[in-house]
Amino acid sequence: MFTIYVYVLDTLADWELGHVTSELNSGRFFKKGAERVSLKTVSYSNEPITTMGGMKIVPDCLIDDIVVSGKSVLILPGANTWDDPKHCAIIEKAGELLSSGALVCAICGATAALANVGMLDTRLHTSNGPGFLEMFSPGYKGQNFYIDEPSVADNNLITAGSTGGLLWAKQIIEHLGVFESNTLESWYAYFSTGKPEHFFALMQSLQPGKEN
């Protein structure tokens, strides 16, 4: 079973996580036989955090509780507080997870935190547009690996800009292999266009005998 660790911190950007956490936690479109995942919020302390939208989240566990294994996934959301030194521990843990082959997913401000410690210097990645990482990450030297797309997957590292949450979610789900491929394509097409034909294709893909 995959364990999805979602790092929570003050000013967390609520909208960036909605698609990926709801689909992984609910399992509503999982393919037949796919294991449900365990989704846990994690932080540097047990104290509640307040998201950008004013929601209070009490972490389920602490950084030291994260198991470093191929079945662990770390999700790092955007926030305005990533430059606080107390988040150094989770960035160090992200490095351990990447080295072990575990999946690390960072979006928006979290990409700047990875860039600042050199974690994006030799990996394909993206962020909030060209120039963003240079502005917010003095240690960044990965310009040659930057791709100007909403979300970029490079093996077990998936990065996205603040408006790339939907594609980021798609790439994370694809990496985990919990959707049938036609279900995932229909899901992405529906949520990115709103066209009803994609919704019906999504529903049809869940019927017995429709798997790819």
ABEGO torsion letter per residue (X at the ends): XBBBBBBBBBGBBAAAAAAAAAAAAAGAABBBGBBBBBBBBBBABABBBBBAAGBBBBBABBAAABBBBAABBBBBBBBAAAABAAAAAAAAAAAAAAAAGBBBBBBEAAAAAAAAAGAAAABBBBBAEBGAAAAABAABAAAAABBBBABBBBEABBBBBAAAAAAAAAAAAAAAGABBAAAAAAAAAAAAAGBAAAAAAAAAAABBGABX
